[in-house]
């Protein structure tokens, strides 16, 4: 059978480096599906379904439907770090149901730390440590050290692409960048060292600070990182990118939510700015070592992510092929990427699993199914809550359209 890989998402997936970095290298033709997910059904040549659209009801419902049929393997792509605000305090996402469980047979995790968290969330045997294909270009870069001997040090300050999801979050996050900006205006030298601040921020934050054009960093992210000597960033995947380049990197997090990252430096209130900035300009060796050690756990960088992903894709398509040939059930191994350096926790879970009876396995499977159905129900409720405002918006649009039609008809008379 000439199997194909089907990638489900919005039209934005055509430019999304989560996919564009590897589809041309994949041995199987890759088809982008941008139809309405509710009405789309996988064709007979579907060897694998891939998506990262796990947070909208329409997509999650379709992925769950395909997963439950257990005929075609479903691979979910993690497109960055886990973020507490996004997972638990984003009104557009059902709190406490994101990835709990994953609506697929596998999820491509960015590192061992993420794999452990998702395993705790009810995804035993589904987590494969891959990395992020779009970050492979950072692996080829040597750690940045050259410009640290320059007379003037540059600190690059970065916000998340979506800095906040609620008005309460916005108030706190605005304050953090305002405080840091105020500090930057007070000091042109720190401990005798000339310092300049560059800002790569969301437009709302940029307008708030009234930044001059020459203070803004709007080019290619890697180029901007390579020109900096230290980074201060909101919790986002940029933290991983900066650490991969060996830059001393601090998290700016006044919101002080639980963090899925373990940084060597963190700024969570005004009083910490001075000390952290000074340390970033002259980073202690032991803190840089700590940053490296935590990075190894947070991100898989031993092997290019594209290579591991293609290996995983091939293995999953082969499970589909074997099930068709044997006319038997789809059997997905628990650990496909065996060289992913499993954590002690995973090994412990394996030992416990051997002690479980088949009855225990059936019980756990039932619990996972119930949890998944609860997650679907919660997403459906959230979707229904949004429908009245959507219907109102459509009615207004329809009224405007009717007025335009009547105006045209009157003109013709």
VOPAGU-2260 file (C-alpha; in pm, 1 decimal, decimal comma):
REM VOPAGU-2260
SITE   aa  ch    i         X         Y         Z
SITE  UNK   A    0       0,0       0,0       0,0
SITE  UNK   A    1     124,9     348,0     -88,4
SITE  UNK   A    2      60,0     512,1     246,3
SITE  UNK   A    3      27,9     887,5     293,0
SITE  UNK   A    4      63,9    1111,0     596,9
SITE  UNK   A    5    -228,2    1349,4     655,6
SITE  UNK   A    6    -161,6    1667,8     854,5
SITE  UNK   A    7    -475,9    1828,5     999,5
SITE  UNK   A    8    -496,2    2198,1    1078,3
SITE  UNK   A    9    -587,7    2550,5     970,2
SITE  UNK   A   10    -436,7    2710,1     655,2
SITE  UNK   A   11    -151,3    2836,6     874,5
SITE  UNK   A   12       1,3    2487,6     879,2
SITE  UNK   A   13     131,5    2546,2     526,2
SITE  UNK   A   14     386,5    2790,8     668,8
SITE  UNK   A   15     422,7    2637,9    1014,3
SITE  UNK   A   16     786,0    2525,3    1072,5
SITE  UNK   A   17     647,3    2253,2    1296,4
SITE  UNK   A   18     578,5    2078,7     963,3
SITE  UNK   A   19     765,9    2260,1     686,3
SITE  UNK   A   20    1101,6    2158,4     836,0
SITE  UNK   A   21    1049,1    1788,0     763,5
SITE  UNK   A   22     768,2    1717,0     513,0
SITE  UNK   A   23    1007,6    1728,8     214,6
SITE  UNK   A   24    1231,6    1474,0     387,3
SITE  UNK   A   25     953,4    1232,0     475,0
SITE  UNK   A   26     947,3     906,4     276,4
SITE  UNK   A   27     567,8     922,4     267,8
SITE  UNK   A   28     374,7    1188,0      72,8
SITE  UNK   A   29     242,0    1448,1     317,5
SITE  UNK   A   30    -105,5    1590,0     256,5
SITE  UNK   A   31    -220,3    1904,6     438,8
SITE  UNK   A   32    -587,6    1888,0     536,0
SITE  UNK   A   33    -747,5    2227,9     592,5
SITE  UNK   A   34   -1110,4    2125,5     548,0
SITE  UNK   A   35   -1373,7    2146,1     818,5
SITE  UNK   A   36   -1249,9    1872,6    1056,2
SITE  UNK   A   37   -1604,0    1767,1    1147,6
SITE  UNK   A   38   -1693,9    1666,1     791,9
SITE  UNK   A   39   -1349,1    1530,8     691,4
SITE  UNK   A   40   -1284,4    1157,9     700,8
SITE  UNK   A   41    -945,8     988,0     647,4
SITE  UNK   A   42    -910,4     823,6     305,1
SITE  UNK   A   43    -814,1     459,1     271,5
SITE  UNK   A   44    -447,8     542,7     199,0
SITE  UNK   A   45    -401,8     725,2     531,9
SITE  UNK   A   46    -102,9     566,2     701,8
SITE  UNK   A   47     -82,9     827,5     977,4
SITE  UNK   A   48    -272,7    1133,2    1102,6
SITE  UNK   A   49     -65,9    1420,2    1248,0
SITE  UNK   A   50    -188,2    1738,6    1416,3
SITE  UNK   A   51    -107,3    1990,0    1687,7
SITE  UNK   A   52    -466,6    2125,0    1695,6
SITE  UNK   A   53    -547,9    1955,1    2022,9
SITE  UNK   A   54    -714,2    2250,2    2195,9
SITE  UNK   A   55   -1016,6    2332,3    1976,2
SITE  UNK   A   56   -1326,7    2118,9    2006,9
SITE  UNK   A   57   -1374,0    2055,7    1633,5
SITE  UNK   A   58   -1021,0    1922,7    1588,5
SITE  UNK   A   59    -999,6    1741,0    1921,3
SITE  UNK   A   60   -1331,5    1568,6    1851,3
SITE  UNK   A   61   -1213,1    1445,8    1509,8
SITE  UNK   A   62    -878,3    1326,1    1650,4
SITE  UNK   A   63   -1058,3    1140,1    1929,1
SITE  UNK   A   64   -1294,6     980,6    1676,4
SITE  UNK   A   65   -1004,6     851,0    1464,4
SITE  UNK   A   66    -813,9     740,1    1773,7
SITE  UNK   A   67   -1111,6     548,6    1909,7
SITE  UNK   A   68   -1157,4     360,8    1581,8
SITE  UNK   A   69    -796,8     240,9    1632,7
SITE  UNK   A   70    -737,1     174,6    1264,1
SITE  UNK   A   71    -508,2     467,3    1176,5
SITE  UNK   A   72    -233,3     583,2    1416,3
SITE  UNK   A   73    -266,9     942,3    1538,4
SITE  UNK   A   74      41,8    1148,6    1628,0
SITE  UNK   A   75       3,5    1472,3    1823,6
SITE  UNK   A   76     281,1    1730,5    1792,8
SITE  UNK   A   77     376,7    1938,6    2096,3
SITE  UNK   A   78     463,4    2276,5    1943,0
SITE  UNK   A   79     658,0    2417,2    2237,7
SITE  UNK   A   80     689,4    2424,9    2613,1
SITE  UNK   A   81     396,8    2368,6    2847,8
SITE  UNK   A   82     272,0    2696,9    2994,5
SITE  UNK   A   83      62,0    2713,8    3310,4
SITE  UNK   A   84    -139,6    3021,6    3206,6
SITE  UNK   A   85    -222,8    2867,2    2870,1
SITE  UNK   A   86    -310,5    2527,2    3015,6
SITE  UNK   A   87    -507,4    2630,3    3322,4
SITE  UNK   A   88    -601,4    3000,1    3290,7
SITE  UNK   A   89    -678,1    3052,4    2922,1
SITE  UNK   A   90   -1053,1    3116,5    2870,0
SITE  UNK   A   91   -1028,0    2964,6    2522,2
SITE  UNK   A   92    -902,9    2631,9    2660,6
SITE  UNK   A   93   -1086,8    2408,0    2904,5
SITE  UNK   A   94    -889,4    2431,7    3227,6
SITE  UNK   A   95    -724,2    2110,3    3344,1
SITE  UNK   A   96    -814,3    1919,8    3027,7
SITE  UNK   A   97    -535,7    2019,0    2787,2
SITE  UNK   A   98    -344,4    1697,5    2701,2
SITE  UNK   A   99    -535,6    1518,6    2979,7
SITE  UNK   A  100    -527,3    1278,6    2803,5
SITE  UNK   A  101    -379,6    1320,0    2455,7
SITE  UNK   A  102    -633,6    1238,0    2183,1
SITE  UNK   A  103    -395,6    1017,8    1988,2
SITE  UNK   A  104    -171,4     714,4    2005,1
SITE  UNK   A  105     146,6     919,1    2048,8
SITE  UNK   A  106     263,7    1269,3    2131,1
SITE  UNK   A  107     601,6    1400,6    2014,4
SITE  UNK   A  108     743,4    1569,5    2325,6
SITE  UNK   A  109    1024,0    1825,7    2321,6
SITE  UNK   A  110    1216,0    1672,2    2612,0
SITE  UNK   A  111    1221,5    1427,3    2900,2
SITE  UNK   A  112    1075,8    1680,2    3145,7
SITE  UNK   A  113     770,4    1738,1    2927,2
SITE  UNK   A  114     735,0    1363,6    2874,0
SITE  UNK   A  115     724,0    1304,5    3249,6
SITE  UNK   A  116     454,6    1568,9    3304,2
SITE  UNK   A  117     236,4    1437,3    3021,0
SITE  UNK   A  118     281,0    1081,4    3147,6
SITE  UNK   A  119     148,2    1197,6    3486,6
SITE  UNK   A  120    -148,6    1350,5    3303,1
SITE  UNK   A  121    -273,3    1009,5    3189,1
SITE  UNK   A  122     -57,9     942,0    2882,7
SITE  UNK   A  123     138,2     635,1    2984,4
SITE  UNK   A  124     314,9     483,3    2680,7
SITE  UNK   A  125     212,9     769,7    2449,6
SITE  UNK   A  126     506,4    1005,5    2504,5
SITE  UNK   A  127     799,8     995,6    2261,5
SITE  UNK   A  128    1088,3    1237,0    2319,7
SITE  UNK   A  129    1158,5    1402,1    1983,4
SITE  UNK   A  130    1256,6    1767,4    2025,9
SITE  UNK   A  131    1131,2    2044,2    1795,4
SITE  UNK   A  132    1221,5    2019,0    1424,6
SITE  UNK   A  133    1231,1    2398,4    1390,2
SITE  UNK   A  134    1501,8    2418,3    1658,2
SITE  UNK   A  135    1746,1    2189,6    1477,0
SITE  UNK   A  136    1910,2    2498,2    1328,7
SITE  UNK   A  137    2000,9    2607,4    1681,8
SITE  UNK   A  138    2181,6    2278,2    1743,5
SITE  UNK   A  139    2420,2    2352,4    1457,2
SITE  UNK   A  140    2518,8    2684,9    1613,8
SITE  UNK   A  141    2811,0    2691,1    1852,3
SITE  UNK   A  142    2749,4    2844,9    2191,2
SITE  UNK   A  143    2777,2    3221,2    2168,4
SITE  UNK   A  144    3083,6    3360,4    2338,6
SITE  UNK   A  145    3253,6    3598,8    2097,4
SITE  UNK   A  146    3063,8    3922,1    2161,0
SITE  UNK   A  147    3095,1    3898,1    2539,0
SITE  UNK   A  148    3430,0    4076,1    2510,9
SITE  UNK   A  149    3270,5    4381,8    2349,3
SITE  UNK   A  150    3273,8    4715,7    2531,7
SITE  UNK   A  151    2893,9    4733,4    2535,2
SITE  UNK   A  152    2682,9    4434,9    2640,9
SITE  UNK   A  153    2337,2    4384,7    2493,1
SITE  UNK   A  154    2046,5    4242,9    2690,5
SITE  UNK   A  155    1759,2    4126,0    2471,9
SITE  UNK   A  156    1415,5    4136,4    2637,2
SITE  UNK   A  157    1147,6    3915,9    2480,3
SITE  UNK   A  158     776,7    3863,8    2540,1
SITE  UNK   A  159     567,4    3560,1    2450,3
SITE  UNK   A  160     373,3    3570,2    2122,0
SITE  UNK   A  161      58,6    3578,6    2336,6
SITE  UNK   A  162     170,4    3751,8    2658,2
SITE  UNK   A  163    -161,9    3722,2    2841,4
SITE  UNK   A  164    -502,2    3557,3    2811,9
SITE  UNK   A  165    -705,4    3757,8    3068,1
SITE  UNK   A  166    -724,9    4119,3    3185,0
SITE  UNK   A  167    -584,5    4021,1    3525,9
SITE  UNK   A  168    -282,1    3863,3    3361,0
SITE  UNK   A  169    -240,2    4168,8    3138,3
SITE  UNK   A  170    -216,8    4405,5    3436,9
SITE  UNK   A  171      58,4    4199,8    3600,5
SITE  UNK   A  172     256,8    4132,0    3283,8
SITE  UNK   A  173     242,9    4497,5    3174,3
SITE  UNK   A  174     383,7    4594,2    3512,8
SITE  UNK   A  175     676,8    4352,9    3475,7
SITE  UNK   A  176     787,6    4500,1    3142,1
SITE  UNK   A  177     727,9    4855,0    3263,5
SITE  UNK   A  178     950,1    4792,5    3566,3
SITE  UNK   A  179    1225,0    4638,8    3356,5
SITE  UNK   A  180    1206,3    4926,5    3108,5
SITE  UNK   A  181    1231,0    5180,8    3391,5
SITE  UNK   A  182    1543,8    5004,2    3517,8
SITE  UNK   A  183    1698,0    5007,3    3168,3
SITE  UNK   A  184    1650,4    5385,4    3146,1
SITE  UNK   A  185    1826,5    5442,7    3476,3
SITE  UNK   A  186    2150,0    5265,1    3385,3
SITE  UNK   A  187    2373,3    5304,0    3080,6
SITE  UNK   A  188    2653,5    5139,1    3279,7
SITE  UNK   A  189    2638,7    4860,1    3535,0
SITE  UNK   A  190    2947,7    4784,7    3742,4
SITE  UNK   A  191    3151,1    4990,5    3493,3
SITE  UNK   A  192    3015,6    4792,0    3197,4
SITE  UNK   A  193    2825,3    4972,3    2920,0
SITE  UNK   A  194    2484,3    4811,3    2871,6
SITE  UNK   A  195    2211,7    4848,8    2611,3
SITE  UNK   A  196    1865,9    4693,2    2615,2
SITE  UNK   A  197    1691,6    4565,6    2301,4
SITE  UNK   A  198    1321,7    4479,0    2304,1
SITE  UNK   A  199    1138,1    4212,0    2106,7
SITE  UNK   A  200     782,7    4250,0    2229,7
SITE  UNK   A  201     419,0    4196,4    2146,0
SITE  UNK   A  202     277,0    4513,3    1978,1
SITE  UNK   A  203      63,5    4600,0    2283,7
SITE  UNK   A  204     367,9    4598,1    2511,5
SITE  UNK   A  205     575,7    4784,4    2256,4
SITE  UNK   A  206     317,5    5064,1    2236,8
SITE  UNK   A  207     292,3    5080,2    2615,1
SITE  UNK   A  208     667,5    5140,9    2652,4
SITE  UNK   A  209     676,4    5387,0    2358,1
SITE  UNK   A  210     997,3    5231,4    2229,9
SITE  UNK   A  211    1215,8    5400,8    1971,2
SITE  UNK   A  212    1269,0    5202,1    1650,3
SITE  UNK   A  213    1639,2    5149,9    1717,7
SITE  UNK   A  214    1554,5    4985,5    2051,7
SITE  UNK   A  215    1333,3    4722,8    1889,1
SITE  UNK   A  216    1451,5    4384,2    1766,9
SITE  UNK   A  217    1217,0    4270,2    1490,4
SITE  UNK   A  218    1442,2    4058,6    1267,8
SITE  UNK   A  219    1501,5    3684,5    1252,1
SITE  UNK   A  220    1496,7    3550,3    1606,8
SITE  UNK   A  221    1822,4    3358,3    1579,2
SITE  UNK   A  222    2002,0    3662,7    1439,0
SITE  UNK   A  223    1872,1    3877,1    1723,8
SITE  UNK   A  224    1977,5    3616,7    1981,8
SITE  UNK   A  225    2324,7    3588,0    1831,6
SITE  UNK   A  226    2370,5    3963,7    1863,0
SITE  UNK   A  227    2280,0    3959,5    2234,0
SITE  UNK   A  228    2492,0    3878,8    2538,0
SITE  UNK   A  229    2207,6    3787,3    2772,3
SITE  UNK   A  230    1834,3    3721,6    2747,2
SITE  UNK   A  231    1536,4    3809,3    2963,5
SITE  UNK   A  232    1222,0    3637,9    2838,6
SITE  UNK   A  233     870,8    3550,2    2942,7
SITE  UNK   A  234     809,2    3176,5    2989,0
SITE  UNK   A  235     805,7    3054,9    2628,6
SITE  UNK   A  236     996,1    2830,8    2389,0
SITE  UNK   A  237    1235,5    3123,6    2332,0
SITE  UNK   A  238    1388,5    3024,9    2665,0
SITE  UNK   A  239    1494,3    2691,3    2512,6
SITE  UNK   A  240    1630,4    2863,5    2201,7
SITE  UNK   A  241    1841,1    3106,4    2403,5
SITE  UNK   A  242    1979,0    2828,3    2624,8
SITE  UNK   A  243    2069,1    2619,8    2318,4
SITE  UNK   A  244    2293,0    2909,1    2212,4
SITE  UNK   A  245    2457,6    2911,4    2555,0
SITE  UNK   A  246    2325,1    3255,2    2648,9
SITE  UNK   A  247    2262,6    3333,8    3017,3
SITE  UNK   A  248    1885,0    3349,0    3025,3
SITE  UNK   A  249    1640,0    3471,3    3288,8
SITE  UNK   A  250    1264,2    3419,9    3304,6
SITE  UNK   A  251    1057,6    3735,2    3359,0
SITE  UNK   A  252     751,1    3610,6    3545,0
SITE  UNK   A  253     578,7    3854,9    3781,7
SITE  UNK   A  254     268,9    3641,8    3745,6
SITE  UNK   A  255     471,4    3379,9    3932,1
SITE  UNK   A  256     264,9    3086,1    3808,3
SITE  UNK   A  257     390,7    2730,1    3852,1
SITE  UNK   A  258     666,9    2681,0    3597,1
SITE  UNK   A  259     741,3    2383,8    3374,2
SITE  UNK   A  260    1089,9    2528,7    3320,1
SITE  UNK   A  261    1377,4    2530,2    3568,8
SITE  UNK   A  262    1588,8    2841,5    3500,2
SITE  UNK   A  263    1909,6    2949,0    3668,8
SITE  UNK   A  264    1773,1    3305,5    3687,1
SITE  UNK   A  265    1419,7    3429,4    3746,7
SITE  UNK   A  266    1271,5    3779,7    3796,0
SITE  UNK   A  267     936,5    3770,9    3975,2
SITE  UNK   A  268     932,2    4117,9    4139,7
SITE  UNK   A  269    1092,7    4462,3    4104,4
SITE  UNK   A  270    1353,1    4410,5    4372,8
SITE  UNK   A  271    1509,9    4117,5    4184,3
SITE  UNK   A  272    1582,8    4309,0    3861,8
SITE  UNK   A  273    1907,2    4472,4    3971,4
SITE  UNK   A  274    2067,6    4154,5    4104,8
SITE  UNK   A  275    1962,7    3933,0    3813,3
SITE  UNK   A  276    2075,4    4180,7    3544,3
SITE  UNK   A  277    2416,9    4210,9    3710,2
SITE  UNK   A  278    2449,9    3832,8    3723,0
SITE  UNK   A  279    2348,5    3796,7    3358,7
SITE  UNK   A  280    2625,4    4036,1    3254,6
SITE  UNK   A  281    2881,3    3833,5    3451,5
SITE  UNK   A  282    2725,4    3487,3    3478,4
SITE  UNK   A  283    2873,9    3258,8    3740,5
SITE  UNK   A  284    3017,1    2935,6    3601,0
SITE  UNK   A  285    2810,2    2717,6    3834,1
SITE  UNK   A  286    2485,4    2888,0    3729,0
SITE  UNK   A  287    2568,3    2843,7    3361,9
SITE  UNK   A  288    2638,9    2477,4    3436,0
SITE  UNK   A  289    2302,3    2447,8    3611,8
SITE  UNK   A  290    2133,2    2603,4    3307,5
SITE  UNK   A  291    2299,2    2346,3    3079,4
SITE  UNK   A  292    2205,1    2056,5    3304,1
SITE  UNK   A  293    1839,7    2162,8    3320,5
SITE  UNK   A  294    1834,1    2218,3    2943,7
SITE  UNK   A  295    1931,6    1855,0    2884,6
SITE  UNK   A  296    1622,4    1748,4    3075,3
SITE  UNK   A  297    1392,3    2009,0    2921,4
SITE  UNK   A  298    1498,4    1957,8    2559,8
SITE  UNK   A  299    1617,3    1661,0    2355,0
SITE  UNK   A  300    1930,9    1779,2    2175,2
SITE  UNK   A  301    2140,4    1463,5    2141,4
SITE  UNK   A  302    1995,3    1389,9    1794,8
SITE  UNK   A  303    1833,6    1628,6    1541,9
SITE  UNK   A  304    1459,2    1636,5    1603,8
SITE  UNK   A  305    1381,5    1585,9    1234,1
SITE  UNK   A  306    1567,3    1253,0    1235,6
SITE  UNK   A  307    1381,5    1130,7    1543,4
SITE  UNK   A  308    1046,7    1250,3    1410,9
SITE  UNK   A  309    1093,1    1076,8    1073,7
SITE  UNK   A  310    1189,9     757,6    1257,3
SITE  UNK   A  311     873,4     784,9    1468,8
SITE  UNK   A  312     655,0     855,1    1163,8
SITE  UNK   A  313     795,6     554,4     978,1
SITE  UNK   A  314     741,9     326,9    1278,4
SITE  UNK   A  315     380,4     440,9    1317,4
SITE  UNK   A  316     300,7     396,5     948,3
SITE  UNK   A  317     447,6      45,7     969,3
SITE  UNK   A  318     204,9     -38,0    1251,8
SITE  UNK   A  319     -78,4      63,4    1018,9
SITE  UNK   A  320      67,4    -149,4     740,7
SITE  UNK   A  321     103,0    -455,5     964,9
SITE  UNK   A  322    -254,1    -427,2    1090,5
SITE  UNK   A  323    -388,3    -412,8     733,1
SITE  UNK   A  324    -177,0    -706,4     615,5
SITE  UNK   A  325    -268,3    -921,2     915,4
SITE  UNK   A  326    -626,3    -789,6     925,9
SITE  UNK   A  327    -568,0    -756,0    1297,9
SITE  UNK   A  328    -584,1    -469,8    1548,1
SITE  UNK   A  329    -354,3    -170,3    1542,0
SITE  UNK   A  330     -72,7    -240,2    1787,6
SITE  UNK   A  331     137,3      62,5    1892,8
SITE  UNK   A  332     455,8      -8,6    2094,1
SITE  UNK   A  333     491,3     185,9    2419,2
SITE  UNK   A  334     846,2     304,3    2348,7
SITE  UNK   A  335     936,1     346,5    1982,5
SITE  UNK   A  336    1230,4     584,5    2024,6
SITE  UNK   A  337    1419,3     359,2    2263,3
SITE  UNK   A  338    1726,9     582,5    2271,9
SITE  UNK   A  339    1530,2     866,1    2432,2
SITE  UNK   A  340    1710,1     821,9    2763,5
SITE  UNK   A  341    1402,5     730,9    2970,7
SITE  UNK   A  342    1386,8     888,0    3313,4
SITE  UNK   A  343    1401,6     695,0    3640,8
SITE  UNK   A  344    1030,8     767,2    3678,8
SITE  UNK   A  345     951,9     593,5    3350,7
SITE  UNK   A  346    1162,0     294,1    3451,1
SITE  UNK   A  347     980,0     280,2    3783,3
SITE  UNK   A  348     644,6     289,0    3604,6
SITE  UNK   A  349     755,5      -2,9    3388,4
SITE  UNK   A  350     839,1    -205,6    3697,9
SITE  UNK   A  351     500,4    -129,6    3848,4
SITE  UNK   A  352     331,1    -214,6    3519,9
SITE  UNK   A  353     474,6    -567,4    3526,3
SITE  UNK   A  354     295,7    -621,5    3857,0
SITE  UNK   A  355     -41,6    -523,7    3712,7
SITE  UNK   A  356    -285,6    -795,8    3609,1
SITE  UNK   A  357    -479,2    -785,3    3282,8
SITE  UNK   A  358    -778,5    -680,5    3491,2
SITE  UNK   A  359    -580,7    -382,7    3619,5
SITE  UNK   A  360    -488,9    -291,7    3260,4
SITE  UNK   A  361    -857,0    -300,9    3160,0
SITE  UNK   A  362    -945,0     -83,7    3460,5
SITE  UNK   A  363    -677,5     172,4    3370,9
SITE  UNK   A  364    -795,1     176,7    3008,9
SITE  UNK   A  365   -1150,0     244,1    3125,5
SITE  UNK   A  366   -1032,8     529,1    3350,8
SITE  UNK   A  367    -839,9     684,0    3060,2
SITE  UNK   A  368   -1148,4     661,7    2839,0
SITE  UNK   A  369   -1365,9     826,9    3105,2
SITE  UNK   A  370   -1107,7    1102,8    3147,3
SITE  UNK   A  371   -1096,8    1159,0    2772,1
SITE  UNK   A  372   -1477,8    1176,2    2753,2
SITE  UNK   A  373   -1481,2    1427,9    3038,5
SITE  UNK   A  374   -1229,4    1636,5    2849,3
SITE  UNK   A  375   -1441,5    1621,9    2532,6
SITE  UNK   A  376   -1752,9    1718,5    2726,0
SITE  UNK   A  377   -1577,5    2016,6    2883,8
SITE  UNK   A  378   -1453,9    2136,5    2543,8
SITE  UNK   A  379   -1802,3    2094,8    2397,2
SITE  UNK   A  380   -1950,2    2301,9    2681,4
SITE  UNK   A  381   -1693,6    2576,7    2624,3
SITE  UNK   A  382   -1777,3    2572,1    2252,8
SITE  UNK   A  383   -2150,1    2598,2    2327,3
SITE  UNK   A  384   -2093,1    2891,9    2562,5
SITE  UNK   A  385   -1927,3    3079,7    2275,3
SITE  UNK   A  386   -2210,0    3007,2    2029,5
SITE  UNK   A  387   -2458,8    3278,8    2143,7
SITE  UNK   A  388   -2207,3    3556,1    2078,7
SITE  UNK   A  389   -2115,3    3398,0    1743,6
SITE  UNK   A  390   -2482,5    3374,2    1647,2
SITE  UNK   A  391   -2531,7    3739,7    1746,2
SITE  UNK   A  392   -2230,8    3839,8    1536,5
SITE  UNK   A  393   -2361,6    3643,1    1237,1
SITE  UNK   A  394   -2706,0    3801,7    1274,7
SITE  UNK   A  395   -2553,2    4150,1    1270,7
SITE  UNK   A  396   -2346,6    4058,3     965,3
SITE  UNK   A  397   -2657,4    3917,6     796,2
SITE  UNK   A  398   -2851,3    4236,7     875,8
SITE  UNK   A  399   -2575,5    4451,0     722,8
SITE  UNK   A  400   -2570,9    4228,1     416,0
SITE  UNK   A  401   -2949,0    4255,8     381,2
SITE  UNK   A  402   -2925,0    4635,9     397,9
SITE  UNK   A  403   -2661,6    4633,9     123,0
SITE  UNK   A  404   -2880,4    4410,4     -95,6
SITE  UNK   A  405   -3183,1    4637,3     -43,6
SITE  UNK   A  406   -2971,5    4943,2    -125,7
SITE  UNK   A  407   -2854,9    4782,2    -449,7
SITE  UNK   A  408   -3210,9    4684,5    -541,3
SITE  UNK   A  409   -3335,4    5038,5    -480,8
SITE  UNK   A  410   -3056,5    5174,3    -700,7
SITE  UNK   A  411   -3159,0    4945,6    -985,0
SITE  UNK   A  412   -3518,1    5072,1    -958,8
